[in-house]
Amino acid sequence: MDVTADVSSLPWEQVHGPAQGVVYGLLGSQNAELARRLHDFGWGESPLKPLGLTSPLFRGAPRRTGVYTTSEDGSLWFGSPVPEIAGALVAGLAARDEIRWGGARLAVRGISVDVNRTDTTREVELTTATPVLLKHDSRYLLPGDDHYEDRLLQNLFRKADLLGLPQPCGLRVVEAGPRRQFLVQKAFRIGAVVRVRMMADPRFVDAIRCWGLGLCTVQGFGWIK
């Protein structure tokens, strides 16, 4: 979704804070029971919620200390590897001419549907557009910390199992961005964007591209470019 903001900047607590309300609002506008079930219980027999989105991303936004600036060239990405969820998202988005994101109005300039097609099982490289969140013993991990790659791989194993797809292997972080901290629902989320390599079944690669890496994907974290 291509968007334009009616404000020059967003408060930091509104970069990721509105994400969950926005995505469940879109789902609920098309299928209230699906939105309720997913929010309260997860998908199937798992508490995992197989959908993801980004915070608003703005190309060419000027840099200003202490604020998240916007531009006329913005975008929001939404996705799910589950057809029922993806279909409700597409229908919900198609019915909108604006998205309320916290105190900002994001005017919709256009919508397109991107269908991933990975050809063969091979080593793939994935780079996130938003920070990846991981925890170990209730503490947020950053790339380079002990257990980081193990916890990320375990998270991917759970996602693969939920979707009935082969688990990936050989994951390693090849590059990471700086530590980022956001206030979401009155609690801090700490993570970093990453570039990873792994061996994975092409169906799983396609699925994870429209779900995300790590935790809190419904809050706009871990979205893959």
C-alpha positions as CSV (number, residue, x, y, z in Angstrom):
1,M,0.0,0.0,0.0
2,D,1.4,3.4,-1.0
3,V,0.5,6.2,1.4
4,T,1.1,9.8,2.2
5,A,1.0,11.1,5.7
6,D,-0.8,14.3,6.8
7,V,1.9,15.0,9.4
8,S,5.6,15.7,9.1
9,S,6.6,13.3,11.8
10,L,5.3,10.5,14.1
11,P,6.0,10.4,17.8
12,W,8.2,7.4,18.5
13,E,5.5,5.6,20.5
14,Q,3.3,5.7,17.4
15,V,5.8,4.1,15.0
16,H,4.8,0.6,16.0
17,G,2.2,1.2,18.7
18,P,-0.9,1.4,16.4
19,A,0.1,-1.6,14.2
20,Q,-1.8,-4.3,16.1
21,G,-5.0,-2.2,16.2
22,V,-4.7,-1.4,12.5
23,V,-4.2,-5.0,11.3
24,Y,-7.0,-6.5,13.5
25,G,-9.3,-3.6,12.4
26,L,-8.7,-4.5,8.8
27,L,-9.4,-8.2,9.5
28,G,-12.4,-7.5,11.6
29,S,-14.0,-5.3,8.9
30,Q,-14.2,-8.4,6.7
31,N,-14.4,-11.3,9.2
32,A,-15.0,-10.4,12.8
33,E,-14.9,-14.0,14.0
34,L,-11.5,-14.6,12.3
35,A,-10.1,-11.4,13.9
36,R,-11.3,-12.3,17.3
37,R,-10.1,-15.9,17.1
38,L,-6.7,-14.9,15.9
39,H,-6.3,-12.2,18.5
40,D,-7.5,-14.3,21.4
41,F,-6.2,-17.8,20.6
42,G,-3.8,-17.7,17.6
43,W,-4.1,-20.1,14.6
44,G,-5.1,-23.7,14.8
45,E,-3.7,-25.3,17.9
46,S,-0.9,-22.8,18.2
47,P,-0.8,-19.3,19.9
48,L,1.2,-18.1,16.9
49,K,-0.4,-15.5,14.7
50,P,0.6,-16.0,11.1
51,L,0.5,-12.5,9.8
52,G,2.8,-9.6,9.6
53,L,3.0,-5.9,8.6
54,T,5.4,-3.0,8.7
55,S,5.3,0.3,10.5
56,P,4.9,3.1,8.0
57,L,8.1,3.4,5.9
58,F,8.9,6.7,4.2
59,R,11.4,7.0,1.4
60,G,13.4,10.3,1.3
61,A,12.2,11.4,4.7
62,P,14.5,14.1,6.1
63,R,16.6,13.2,9.2
64,R,15.7,15.0,12.3
65,T,17.0,14.2,15.8
66,G,14.5,12.6,18.1
67,V,11.6,12.2,15.7
68,Y,10.4,9.8,13.1
69,T,9.9,11.9,10.0
70,T,7.5,11.2,7.1
71,S,7.4,12.0,3.4
72,E,5.0,12.0,0.5
73,D,6.5,8.6,-0.6
74,G,5.4,6.2,2.1
75,S,4.4,2.6,2.2
76,L,2.7,0.0,4.4
77,W,3.1,-3.8,3.8
78,F,0.8,-6.5,5.1
79,G,0.9,-10.2,4.6
80,S,0.0,-13.7,5.7
81,P,1.0,-17.2,4.6
82,V,-2.6,-18.4,5.4
83,P,-5.0,-17.8,2.4
84,E,-8.0,-17.1,4.7
85,I,-6.1,-14.4,6.5
86,A,-4.4,-12.9,3.4
87,G,-7.8,-12.7,1.6
88,A,-9.4,-10.8,4.5
89,L,-6.4,-8.4,4.6
90,V,-6.7,-7.7,0.8
91,A,-10.4,-7.1,1.0
92,G,-10.0,-4.9,4.0
93,L,-7.3,-2.8,2.4
94,A,-9.2,-2.5,-0.9
95,A,-12.1,-0.9,1.0
96,R,-9.9,1.9,2.5
97,D,-8.9,5.3,1.2
98,E,-7.0,6.1,4.3
99,I,-5.5,4.4,7.3
100,R,-5.5,6.0,10.8
101,W,-2.1,5.3,12.3
102,G,-2.2,6.8,15.8
103,G,-2.6,10.5,15.3
104,A,-1.8,10.4,11.6
105,R,-4.0,9.9,8.6
106,L,-2.2,7.9,5.9
107,A,-3.9,8.7,2.6
108,V,-3.9,5.6,0.3
109,R,-2.4,6.3,-3.1
110,G,-2.4,2.8,-4.4
111,I,-2.5,-0.9,-3.5
112,S,-0.8,-3.8,-5.2
113,V,-0.6,-7.6,-4.4
114,D,2.8,-9.2,-4.4
115,V,2.9,-13.0,-4.7
116,N,6.3,-14.5,-3.8
117,R,7.7,-17.3,-5.9
118,T,10.9,-19.0,-4.7
119,D,12.0,-21.6,-7.2
120,T,14.3,-24.2,-5.5
121,T,15.6,-25.3,-2.2
122,R,18.8,-23.4,-1.7
123,E,20.7,-21.0,0.5
124,V,18.6,-17.8,0.7
125,E,19.4,-14.4,2.1
126,L,16.7,-12.4,3.8
127,T,17.0,-8.8,5.0
128,T,14.4,-7.2,7.3
129,A,12.9,-3.8,6.9
130,T,11.9,-3.5,10.5
131,P,13.7,-4.7,13.7
132,V,13.6,-8.3,14.7
133,L,12.6,-9.1,18.3
134,L,13.8,-12.1,20.2
135,K,13.8,-13.1,23.8
136,H,15.8,-15.4,26.1
137,D,14.9,-15.7,29.8
138,S,12.6,-12.7,29.4
139,R,15.4,-10.5,28.1
140,Y,15.5,-9.1,24.6
141,L,18.4,-10.3,22.5
142,L,20.5,-8.4,20.0
143,P,22.6,-9.9,17.1
144,G,25.9,-11.1,18.6
145,D,24.3,-12.0,22.0
146,D,24.6,-15.6,23.2
147,H,21.6,-17.7,22.0
148,Y,20.5,-15.1,19.3
149,E,20.8,-17.4,16.3
150,D,19.5,-20.4,18.3
151,R,16.4,-18.5,19.4
152,L,15.8,-17.2,15.9
153,L,16.0,-20.6,14.4
154,Q,13.7,-22.0,17.1
155,N,11.2,-19.4,16.2
156,L,11.4,-20.4,12.5
157,F,11.0,-24.1,13.5
158,R,7.7,-23.2,15.3
159,K,6.4,-21.3,12.2
160,A,7.4,-24.1,9.9
161,D,5.6,-26.7,12.1
162,L,2.4,-24.6,12.2
163,L,2.4,-24.4,8.4
164,G,3.3,-28.1,7.9
165,L,6.5,-27.2,6.0
166,P,10.1,-28.5,6.4
167,Q,12.2,-26.7,8.9
168,P,15.1,-24.5,7.7
169,C,18.7,-25.2,8.7
170,G,22.1,-23.6,8.8
171,L,20.9,-20.1,9.8
172,R,23.5,-17.4,10.4
173,V,23.4,-13.7,10.8
174,V,25.7,-12.0,8.3
175,E,24.9,-8.4,9.1
176,A,22.9,-6.4,11.6
177,G,21.8,-2.8,12.2
178,P,22.0,-0.8,15.4
179,R,20.0,-1.4,18.5
180,R,16.5,0.1,18.3
181,Q,14.1,0.7,21.1
182,F,10.3,1.3,20.8
183,L,7.5,1.9,23.2
184,V,4.6,-0.4,22.3
185,Q,1.5,-0.7,24.6
186,K,3.4,0.9,27.5
187,A,6.3,-1.6,27.2
188,F,9.6,-1.4,25.5
189,R,10.5,-3.5,22.5
190,I,14.2,-3.8,21.7
191,G,15.7,-5.3,18.5
192,A,17.7,-4.7,15.3
193,V,17.3,-5.2,11.6
194,V,19.2,-8.2,10.3
195,R,20.4,-9.9,7.2
196,V,20.5,-13.7,7.5
197,R,21.3,-16.7,5.4
198,M,19.8,-20.2,5.7
199,M,18.9,-23.3,3.8
200,A,15.1,-23.5,3.4
201,D,12.4,-25.1,1.4
202,P,11.0,-22.6,-1.2
203,R,7.5,-22.9,0.2
204,F,8.7,-21.9,3.6
205,V,10.8,-19.0,2.2
206,D,7.6,-17.7,0.5
207,A,5.6,-18.1,3.7
208,I,8.1,-16.3,5.9
209,R,8.4,-13.4,3.5
210,C,4.8,-12.6,4.2
211,W,5.0,-13.3,7.9
212,G,8.3,-12.1,9.2
213,L,11.2,-13.1,11.5
214,G,11.1,-13.2,15.2
215,L,8.4,-12.1,17.7
216,C,5.6,-9.5,17.5
217,T,5.1,-9.5,13.8
218,V,1.6,-8.3,14.4
219,Q,3.2,-5.2,15.9
220,G,5.2,-4.5,12.7
221,F,8.5,-6.1,13.7
222,G,10.6,-8.5,11.6
223,W,9.1,-7.7,8.2
224,I,11.3,-9.0,5.3
225,K,12.1,-6.7,2.4
